[in-house]
């Protein structure tokens, strides 16, 4: 009998970057570029992928487009790496339906933020607990809680640990709040083996501190998984000094993405490297200005990431 998945024996760990959604110049989905984007990200060393996340511009996609993207990407990946599908929705019912559909299409995991809408609609801990139980009851694959400031919802380590113990599929936690390392450490202390996947997020800006706190995975932007692998692989193999040196080397680009380039960073790098045909955001999201674009490419060229060579 195989061991039950746990902190000591997780099903998934490593680098699972977010796949950007590719559009053409008119704002329509560009599925040819989308497939090339996925191929590049796998070739560049991604241990897995995440689709339909905030860094995928999920908030500008129609429901039919979500279905098309999930189906096309999962079919194209064809089991080469596990794929996490973001299924966040305020409604427990709709989120459960989205999650069940993601599993039917071949998702390895779903990522779900707590229910929120706009600047003011939130629910308390009792309803958050019920929400995740509803989603868990609908599927047989793990749930990752995305704990990020954009939801405006405070999820205490105690609440997360309790839900991990009590809700069958709730097992992974992407922590992106201020003081992420301290929260990861507390979550692991309180939840123990039930915290199967304590993960880093926020473009890896706190990756080293989060690894020191016990993180076993990182969900980053999609532009340079090869660089993130040079940090996380040696760390998880017990070679911390090698990881520290790699983190110092890649930090200028990580910082530029986190603080300057934002969501469009991966697409700009992919367009520059011939991976995708167009790096435009979908309106009303603004495009990166010329000076920021030049600074991003300068930071990237100093590191020679795969993305700048893959399509040329």
C-alpha atoms as a printed R data frame, in Angstrom:
    type eleno elety resid chain resno       x      y       z
1   ATOM     1    CA   UNK     A     1   0.000  0.000   0.000
2   ATOM     2    CA   UNK     A     2   1.397  3.416  -0.976
3   ATOM     3    CA   UNK     A     3   1.832  6.049   1.680
4   ATOM     4    CA   UNK     A     4  -0.924  8.606   2.063
5   ATOM     5    CA   UNK     A     5   0.119 11.951   0.521
6   ATOM     6    CA   UNK     A     6   1.485 14.260   3.186
7   ATOM     7    CA   UNK     A     7   4.050 16.928   3.928
8   ATOM     8    CA   UNK     A     8   6.690 14.186   3.978
9   ATOM     9    CA   UNK     A     9   5.373 12.507   0.828
10  ATOM    10    CA   UNK     A    10   3.713 15.128  -1.420
11  ATOM    11    CA   UNK     A    11   2.259 14.263  -4.795
12  ATOM    12    CA   UNK     A    12   3.630 17.450  -6.323
13  ATOM    13    CA   UNK     A    13   6.555 19.729  -5.627
14  ATOM    14    CA   UNK     A    14   8.944 21.934  -7.568
15  ATOM    15    CA   UNK     A    15   8.241 24.745 -10.038
16  ATOM    16    CA   UNK     A    16   4.680 25.114 -11.360
17  ATOM    17    CA   UNK     A    17   4.605 28.449 -13.222
18  ATOM    18    CA   UNK     A    18   1.456 30.182 -14.408
19  ATOM    19    CA   UNK     A    19   0.705 29.890 -18.124
20  ATOM    20    CA   UNK     A    20  -0.138 33.288 -19.649
21  ATOM    21    CA   UNK     A    21  -3.150 33.508 -21.951
22  ATOM    22    CA   UNK     A    22  -2.113 34.492 -25.466
23  ATOM    23    CA   UNK     A    23  -4.183 36.852 -27.608
24  ATOM    24    CA   UNK     A    24  -3.747 38.190 -31.126
25  ATOM    25    CA   UNK     A    25  -3.690 41.889 -32.051
26  ATOM    26    CA   UNK     A    26  -7.507 42.004 -32.122
27  ATOM    27    CA   UNK     A    27  -7.848 40.511 -28.640
28  ATOM    28    CA   UNK     A    28  -8.997 37.065 -29.775
29  ATOM    29    CA   UNK     A    29  -7.483 33.899 -28.330
30  ATOM    30    CA   UNK     A    30  -4.366 32.795 -30.214
31  ATOM    31    CA   UNK     A    31  -4.397 29.042 -29.727
32  ATOM    32    CA   UNK     A    32  -1.356 28.371 -31.907
33  ATOM    33    CA   UNK     A    33   0.736 30.661 -29.707
34  ATOM    34    CA   UNK     A    34  -0.901 29.107 -26.635
35  ATOM    35    CA   UNK     A    35   0.327 25.659 -27.608
36  ATOM    36    CA   UNK     A    36   3.835 26.962 -28.308
37  ATOM    37    CA   UNK     A    37   3.803 28.751 -24.956
38  ATOM    38    CA   UNK     A    38   3.034 25.475 -23.189
39  ATOM    39    CA   UNK     A    39   5.712 23.613 -25.146
40  ATOM    40    CA   UNK     A    40   8.305 26.220 -24.222
41  ATOM    41    CA   UNK     A    41   7.367 26.144 -20.540
42  ATOM    42    CA   UNK     A    42   7.724 22.372 -20.430
43  ATOM    43    CA   UNK     A    43  10.992 22.451 -22.384
44  ATOM    44    CA   UNK     A    44  12.320 25.110 -19.980
45  ATOM    45    CA   UNK     A    45  11.961 22.746 -17.034
46  ATOM    46    CA   UNK     A    46   8.545 23.329 -15.478
47  ATOM    47    CA   UNK     A    47   7.661 20.493 -13.106
48  ATOM    48    CA   UNK     A    48   4.024 21.341 -13.759
49  ATOM    49    CA   UNK     A    49   1.834 24.192 -14.977
50  ATOM    50    CA   UNK     A    50  -1.033 26.316 -13.694
51  ATOM    51    CA   UNK     A    51  -3.669 27.733 -16.045
52  ATOM    52    CA   UNK     A    52  -6.499 30.280 -15.787
53  ATOM    53    CA   UNK     A    53  -4.858 32.061 -12.840
54  ATOM    54    CA   UNK     A    54  -4.699 35.809 -12.225
55  ATOM    55    CA   UNK     A    55  -1.395 35.933 -14.135
56  ATOM    56    CA   UNK     A    56  -3.335 34.216 -16.966
57  ATOM    57    CA   UNK     A    57  -5.685 37.235 -17.059
58  ATOM    58    CA   UNK     A    58  -8.529 34.961 -15.991
59  ATOM    59    CA   UNK     A    59 -10.589 38.029 -15.117
60  ATOM    60    CA   UNK     A    60 -10.904 39.058 -18.810
61  ATOM    61    CA   UNK     A    61 -12.007 35.636 -20.063
62  ATOM    62    CA   UNK     A    62 -15.541 34.563 -20.913
63  ATOM    63    CA   UNK     A    63 -16.778 31.238 -19.536
64  ATOM    64    CA   UNK     A    64 -16.691 29.692 -23.028
65  ATOM    65    CA   UNK     A    65 -13.084 30.843 -23.426
66  ATOM    66    CA   UNK     A    66 -12.157 29.258 -20.106
67  ATOM    67    CA   UNK     A    67 -13.557 25.972 -21.370
68  ATOM    68    CA   UNK     A    68 -11.681 26.258 -24.674
69  ATOM    69    CA   UNK     A    69  -8.381 27.090 -22.971
70  ATOM    70    CA   UNK     A    70  -8.649 24.320 -20.395
71  ATOM    71    CA   UNK     A    71  -9.513 21.737 -23.030
72  ATOM    72    CA   UNK     A    72  -6.891 22.846 -25.569
73  ATOM    73    CA   UNK     A    73  -4.070 23.150 -23.041
74  ATOM    74    CA   UNK     A    74  -4.771 19.910 -21.219
75  ATOM    75    CA   UNK     A    75  -5.084 18.022 -24.513
76  ATOM    76    CA   UNK     A    76  -1.834 19.550 -25.753
77  ATOM    77    CA   UNK     A    77   0.066 18.849 -22.533
78  ATOM    78    CA   UNK     A    78  -1.144 15.262 -22.859
79  ATOM    79    CA   UNK     A    79   0.191 14.208 -19.469
80  ATOM    80    CA   UNK     A    80   3.750 15.468 -19.981
81  ATOM    81    CA   UNK     A    81   3.467 17.394 -16.698
82  ATOM    82    CA   UNK     A    82   0.656 17.814 -14.142
83  ATOM    83    CA   UNK     A    83  -1.603 20.830 -14.685
84  ATOM    84    CA   UNK     A    84  -3.329 22.880 -11.989
85  ATOM    85    CA   UNK     A    85  -6.524 24.627 -13.126
86  ATOM    86    CA   UNK     A    86  -7.705 27.749 -11.304
87  ATOM    87    CA   UNK     A    87 -11.456 27.492 -10.667
88  ATOM    88    CA   UNK     A    88 -12.062 30.443  -8.335
89  ATOM    89    CA   UNK     A    89 -15.617 31.806  -8.152
90  ATOM    90    CA   UNK     A    90 -17.634 33.488  -5.404
91  ATOM    91    CA   UNK     A    91 -20.368 30.855  -5.642
92  ATOM    92    CA   UNK     A    92 -19.695 27.543  -3.900
93  ATOM    93    CA   UNK     A    93 -21.909 25.834  -6.476
94  ATOM    94    CA   UNK     A    94 -20.207 27.353  -9.510
95  ATOM    95    CA   UNK     A    95 -16.720 26.778  -8.091
96  ATOM    96    CA   UNK     A    96 -17.574 23.124  -7.444
97  ATOM    97    CA   UNK     A    97 -18.927 22.770 -10.994
98  ATOM    98    CA   UNK     A    98 -15.811 24.400 -12.456
99  ATOM    99    CA   UNK     A    99 -13.601 22.137 -10.364
100 ATOM   100    CA   UNK     A   100 -15.453 18.986 -11.389
101 ATOM   101    CA   UNK     A   101 -15.153 19.995 -15.046
102 ATOM   102    CA   UNK     A   102 -11.423 20.669 -14.628
103 ATOM   103    CA   UNK     A   103 -10.973 17.176 -13.201
104 ATOM   104    CA   UNK     A   104 -12.941 15.678 -16.099
105 ATOM   105    CA   UNK     A   105 -10.603 17.428 -18.543
106 ATOM   106    CA   UNK     A   106  -7.519 16.018 -16.813
107 ATOM   107    CA   UNK     A   107  -6.480 18.559 -14.173
108 ATOM   108    CA   UNK     A   108  -4.140 17.248 -11.493
109 ATOM   109    CA   UNK     A   109  -5.274 19.874  -8.967
110 ATOM   110    CA   UNK     A   110  -7.504 22.935  -8.723
111 ATOM   111    CA   UNK     A   111  -6.468 26.261  -7.232
112 ATOM   112    CA   UNK     A   112  -9.177 28.251  -5.482
113 ATOM   113    CA   UNK     A   113  -9.199 31.617  -3.733
114 ATOM   114    CA   UNK     A   114 -11.648 32.192  -0.869
115 ATOM   115    CA   UNK     A   115 -14.977 33.687  -1.972
116 ATOM   116    CA   UNK     A   116 -14.777 37.417  -2.635
117 ATOM   117    CA   UNK     A   117 -16.269 39.925  -5.042
118 ATOM   118    CA   UNK     A   118 -15.185 43.483  -5.667
119 ATOM   119    CA   UNK     A   119 -13.862 45.616  -2.862
120 ATOM   120    CA   UNK     A   120 -16.410 44.788  -0.171
121 ATOM   121    CA   UNK     A   121 -18.134 41.399  -0.567
122 ATOM   122    CA   UNK     A   122 -16.516 38.876   1.775
123 ATOM   123    CA   UNK     A   123 -17.685 36.009   3.983
124 ATOM   124    CA   UNK     A   124 -16.585 34.840   7.433
125 ATOM   125    CA   UNK     A   125 -14.656 31.742   8.425
126 ATOM   126    CA   UNK     A   126 -17.745 29.533   8.788
127 ATOM   127    CA   UNK     A   127 -18.794 30.174   5.177
128 ATOM   128    CA   UNK     A   128 -15.200 29.874   3.923
129 ATOM   129    CA   UNK     A   129 -15.037 26.439   5.534
130 ATOM   130    CA   UNK     A   130 -18.377 25.435   3.969
131 ATOM   131    CA   UNK     A   131 -17.231 26.776   0.597
132 ATOM   132    CA   UNK     A   132 -14.109 24.620   0.476
133 ATOM   133    CA   UNK     A   133 -16.018 21.577   1.754
134 ATOM   134    CA   UNK     A   134 -18.484 21.983  -1.120
135 ATOM   135    CA   UNK     A   135 -15.659 22.059  -3.640
136 ATOM   136    CA   UNK     A   136 -13.899 19.110  -1.999
137 ATOM   137    CA   UNK     A   137 -17.050 17.003  -2.083
138 ATOM   138    CA   UNK     A   138 -17.308 17.510  -5.848
139 ATOM   139    CA   UNK     A   139 -13.849 16.200  -6.798
140 ATOM   140    CA   UNK     A   140 -11.198 13.597  -6.030
141 ATOM   141    CA   UNK     A   141  -8.104 15.697  -6.817
142 ATOM   142    CA   UNK     A   142  -6.345 18.070  -4.416
143 ATOM   143    CA   UNK     A   143  -7.327 21.675  -3.813
144 ATOM   144    CA   UNK     A   144  -4.740 24.428  -3.476
145 ATOM   145    CA   UNK     A   145  -5.845 27.458  -1.459
146 ATOM   146    CA   UNK     A   146  -4.504 30.665  -2.981
147 ATOM   147    CA   UNK     A   147  -3.938 32.997  -0.061
148 ATOM   148    CA   UNK     A   148  -3.301 36.350  -1.736
149 ATOM   149    CA   UNK     A   149  -4.055 39.996  -0.903
150 ATOM   150    CA   UNK     A   150  -6.234 40.416  -4.005
151 ATOM   151    CA   UNK     A   151  -9.052 38.529  -2.249
152 ATOM   152    CA   UNK     A   152  -9.095 40.987   0.641
153 ATOM   153    CA   UNK     A   153  -9.748 38.009   2.919
154 ATOM   154    CA   UNK     A   154  -7.646 37.182   5.958
155 ATOM   155    CA   UNK     A   155  -7.018 33.453   6.188
156 ATOM   156    CA   UNK     A   156  -5.311 32.705   9.476
157 ATOM   157    CA   UNK     A   157  -2.791 29.893   9.692
158 ATOM   158    CA   UNK     A   158  -5.047 28.296  12.290
159 ATOM   159    CA   UNK     A   159  -8.020 28.279   9.887
160 ATOM   160    CA   UNK     A   160  -5.961 26.879   7.030
161 ATOM   161    CA   UNK     A   161  -4.469 24.155   9.222
162 ATOM   162    CA   UNK     A   162  -7.884 23.152  10.551
163 ATOM   163    CA   UNK     A   163  -9.351 22.954   7.048
164 ATOM   164    CA   UNK     A   164  -6.375 20.857   5.916
165 ATOM   165    CA   UNK     A   165  -7.114 18.364   8.690
166 ATOM   166    CA   UNK     A   166 -10.896 18.311   8.181
167 ATOM   167    CA   UNK     A   167 -11.519 18.775   4.423
168 ATOM   168    CA   UNK     A   168 -10.528 15.729   2.417
169 ATOM   169    CA   UNK     A   169  -9.061 17.300  -0.727
170 ATOM   170    CA   UNK     A   170  -7.680 20.504   0.818
171 ATOM   171    CA   UNK     A   171  -3.937 19.894   0.884
172 ATOM   172    CA   UNK     A   172  -1.930 22.642  -0.880
173 ATOM   173    CA   UNK     A   173  -1.421 26.271   0.076
174 ATOM   174    CA   UNK     A   174   0.033 29.040  -2.072
175 ATOM   175    CA   UNK     A   175   0.947 31.768   0.405
176 ATOM   176    CA   UNK     A   176   1.393 35.264  -1.076
177 ATOM   177    CA   UNK     A   177   0.575 37.497   1.869
178 ATOM   178    CA   UNK     A   178   3.041 39.864   3.601
179 ATOM   179    CA   UNK     A   179   5.287 37.851   5.902
180 ATOM   180    CA   UNK     A   180   4.730 34.739   3.776
181 ATOM   181    CA   UNK     A   181   7.618 32.809   5.315
182 ATOM   182    CA   UNK     A   182   6.351 33.301   8.846
183 ATOM   183    CA   UNK     A   183   2.876 32.190   7.793
184 ATOM   184    CA   UNK     A   184   4.230 29.099   6.054
185 ATOM   185    CA   UNK     A   185   6.228 28.209   9.143
186 ATOM   186    CA   UNK     A   186   3.188 28.612  11.391
187 ATOM   187    CA   UNK     A   187   0.960 26.693   8.985
188 ATOM   188    CA   UNK     A   188   3.351 23.746   8.997
189 ATOM   189    CA   UNK     A   189   3.664 23.893  12.795
190 ATOM   190    CA   UNK     A   190  -0.105 23.809  13.261
191 ATOM   191    CA   UNK     A   191  -1.052 21.456  10.437
192 ATOM   192    CA   UNK     A   192   1.890 19.071  10.353
193 ATOM   193    CA   UNK     A   193   1.605 16.255   7.827
194 ATOM   194    CA   UNK     A   194  -1.833 17.489   6.666
195 ATOM   195    CA   UNK     A   195  -0.072 20.402   4.945
196 ATOM   196    CA   UNK     A   196   0.925 18.328   1.919
197 ATOM   197    CA   UNK     A   197   2.036 21.311  -0.148
198 ATOM   198    CA   UNK     A   198   3.231 24.542   1.475
199 ATOM   199    CA   UNK     A   199   4.076 26.648  -1.575
200 ATOM   200    CA   UNK     A   200   5.664 29.950  -2.444
201 ATOM   201    CA   UNK     A   201   4.031 32.404  -4.869
202 ATOM   202    CA   UNK     A   202   4.189 36.076  -5.840
203 ATOM   203    CA   UNK     A   203   6.686 35.588  -8.691
204 ATOM   204    CA   UNK     A   204   9.256 34.011  -6.315
205 ATOM   205    CA   UNK     A   205  10.137 37.363  -4.744
206 ATOM   206    CA   UNK     A   206  10.253 35.665  -1.310
207 ATOM   207    CA   UNK     A   207  11.345 32.241  -2.575
208 ATOM   208    CA   UNK     A   208  14.500 31.799  -0.504
209 ATOM   209    CA   UNK     A   209  12.822 32.829   2.752
210 ATOM   210    CA   UNK     A   210   9.852 30.614   1.922
211 ATOM   211    CA   UNK     A   211  12.087 27.620   1.225
212 ATOM   212    CA   UNK     A   212  13.807 28.226   4.558
213 ATOM   213    CA   UNK     A   213  10.330 28.170   6.143
214 ATOM   214    CA   UNK     A   214   9.538 24.780   4.616
215 ATOM   215    CA   UNK     A   215   8.035 25.505   1.195
216 ATOM   216    CA   UNK     A   216   8.312 22.594  -1.227
217 ATOM   217    CA   UNK     A   217   6.853 24.228  -4.337
218 ATOM   218    CA   UNK     A   218   6.793 27.558  -6.132
219 ATOM   219    CA   UNK     A   219   4.156 29.004  -8.426
220 ATOM   220    CA   UNK     A   220   5.837 31.770 -10.380
221 ATOM   221    CA   UNK     A   221   5.430 33.711 -13.608
222 ATOM   222    CA   UNK     A   222   5.912 31.660 -16.752
223 ATOM   223    CA   UNK     A   223   8.892 33.381 -18.371
224 ATOM   224    CA   UNK     A   224  11.892 31.627 -16.864
225 ATOM   225    CA   UNK     A   225  11.173 28.327 -15.108
226 ATOM   226    CA   UNK     A   226  14.732 27.275 -15.985
227 ATOM   227    CA   UNK     A   227  16.019 30.033 -13.695
228 ATOM   228    CA   UNK     A   228  13.695 29.140 -10.829
229 ATOM   229    CA   UNK     A   229  14.748 25.492 -11.120
230 ATOM   230    CA   UNK     A   230  18.366 26.517 -10.438
231 ATOM   231    CA   UNK     A   231  17.170 27.799  -7.051
232 ATOM   232    CA   UNK     A   232  14.599 25.280  -5.928
233 ATOM   233    CA   UNK     A   233  16.274 22.075  -7.156
234 ATOM   234    CA   UNK     A   234  19.493 22.427  -5.151
235 ATOM   235    CA   UNK     A   235  17.579 23.688  -2.118
236 ATOM   236    CA   UNK     A   236  15.295 20.651  -2.028
237 ATOM   237    CA   UNK     A   237  18.355 18.437  -2.531
238 ATOM   238    CA   UNK     A   238  19.995 19.912   0.577
239 ATOM   239    CA   UNK     A   239  22.437 22.248  -1.189
240 ATOM   240    CA   UNK     A   240  21.342 25.552   0.308
241 ATOM   241    CA   UNK     A   241  24.468 27.545  -0.527
242 ATOM   242    CA   UNK     A   242  24.082 26.691  -4.206
243 ATOM   243    CA   UNK     A   243  20.445 27.798  -4.023
244 ATOM   244    CA   UNK     A   244  21.407 31.068  -2.309
245 ATOM   245    CA   UNK     A   245  23.906 31.843  -5.071
246 ATOM   246    CA   UNK     A   246  21.343 31.089  -7.763
247 ATOM   247    CA   UNK     A   247  18.716 33.219  -6.024
248 ATOM   248    CA   UNK     A   248  21.136 36.149  -5.903
249 ATOM   249    CA   UNK     A   249  21.827 35.718  -9.630
250 ATOM   250    CA   UNK     A   250  18.170 35.642 -10.698
251 ATOM   251    CA   UNK     A   251  16.819 38.137  -8.150
252 ATOM   252    CA   UNK     A   252  17.120 41.251 -10.376
253 ATOM   253    CA   UNK     A   253  14.816 39.649 -12.969
254 ATOM   254    CA   UNK     A   254  12.483 38.242 -10.301
255 ATOM   255    CA   UNK     A   255  12.275 41.676  -8.708
256 ATOM   256    CA   UNK     A   256  11.652 43.371 -12.056
257 ATOM   257    CA   UNK     A   257   8.726 41.065 -12.773
258 ATOM   258    CA   UNK     A   258   7.265 41.445  -9.297
259 ATOM   259    CA   UNK     A   259   7.658 45.209  -8.962
260 ATOM   260    CA   UNK     A   260   7.733 46.582 -12.523
261 ATOM   261    CA   UNK     A   261   6.611 44.272 -15.322
262 ATOM   262    CA   UNK     A   262   3.793 42.441 -13.609
263 ATOM   263    CA   UNK     A   263   1.361 40.214 -15.462
264 ATOM   264    CA   UNK     A   264   2.697 40.988 -18.940
265 ATOM   265    CA   UNK     A   265   6.295 40.024 -18.116
266 ATOM   266    CA   UNK     A   266   6.120 36.430 -19.346
267 ATOM   267    CA   UNK     A   267   4.418 37.413 -22.587
268 ATOM   268    CA   UNK     A   268   6.975 40.127 -23.366
269 ATOM   269    CA   UNK     A   269   9.815 37.649 -22.845
270 ATOM   270    CA   UNK     A   270   8.049 34.999 -24.912
271 ATOM   271    CA   UNK     A   271   7.388 37.408 -27.784
272 ATOM   272    CA   UNK     A   272  11.027 38.538 -27.737
273 ATOM   273    CA   UNK     A   273  12.165 34.915 -27.933
274 ATOM   274    CA   UNK     A   274   9.830 33.933 -30.759
275 ATOM   275    CA   UNK     A   275   7.653 31.713 -28.580
276 ATOM   276    CA   UNK     A   276   4.393 33.612 -29.184
277 ATOM   277    CA   UNK     A   277   3.237 35.952 -31.934
278 ATOM   278    CA   UNK     A   278   1.783 38.772 -29.829
279 ATOM   279    CA   UNK     A   279   2.360 39.911 -26.247
280 ATOM   280    CA   UNK     A   280  -0.673 42.194 -25.932
281 ATOM   281    CA   UNK     A   281  -2.897 42.254 -22.886
282 ATOM   282    CA   UNK     A   282  -6.672 42.178 -23.341
283 ATOM   283    CA   UNK     A   283  -8.373 45.545 -22.926
284 ATOM   284    CA   UNK     A   284  -8.783 47.303 -20.523
285 ATOM   285    CA   UNK     A   285  -5.497 45.957 -19.131
286 ATOM   286    CA   UNK     A   286  -2.728 48.418 -20.094
287 ATOM   287    CA   UNK     A   287   0.281 47.326 -22.092
288 ATOM   288    CA   UNK     A   288   3.766 47.678 -20.643
289 ATOM   289    CA   UNK     A   289   5.375 50.999 -21.522
290 ATOM   290    CA   UNK     A   290   8.478 51.118 -23.680
291 ATOM   291    CA   UNK     A   291  10.916 52.030 -20.917
292 ATOM   292    CA   UNK     A   292   9.713 49.206 -18.660
293 ATOM   293    CA   UNK     A   293   9.882 46.772 -21.568
294 ATOM   294    CA   UNK     A   294  13.488 47.808 -22.287
295 ATOM   295    CA   UNK     A   295  14.439 47.414 -18.624
296 ATOM   296    CA   UNK     A   296  12.877 43.957 -18.480
297 ATOM   297    CA   UNK     A   297  14.699 42.741 -21.568
298 ATOM   298    CA   UNK     A   298  17.987 44.165 -20.302
299 ATOM   299    CA   UNK     A   299  17.583 42.294 -17.005
300 ATOM   300    CA   UNK     A   300  16.694 39.087 -18.846
301 ATOM   301    CA   UNK     A   301  19.504 39.201 -21.424
302 ATOM   302    CA   UNK     A   302  22.080 39.295 -18.635
303 ATOM   303    CA   UNK     A   303  20.888 35.816 -17.593
304 ATOM   304    CA   UNK     A   304  20.405 34.174 -21.021
305 ATOM   305    CA   UNK     A   305  17.162 32.398 -20.096
306 ATOM   306    CA   UNK     A   306  15.777 29.722 -22.424
307 ATOM   307    CA   UNK     A   307  12.820 31.941 -23.296
308 ATOM   308    CA   UNK     A   308  14.990 34.358 -25.307
309 ATOM   309    CA   UNK     A   309  16.407 31.492 -27.424
310 ATOM   310    CA   UNK     A   310  13.618 28.905 -27.648
311 ATOM   311    CA   UNK     A   311  11.810 30.171 -30.755
312 ATOM   312    CA   UNK     A   312  14.803 31.427 -32.732
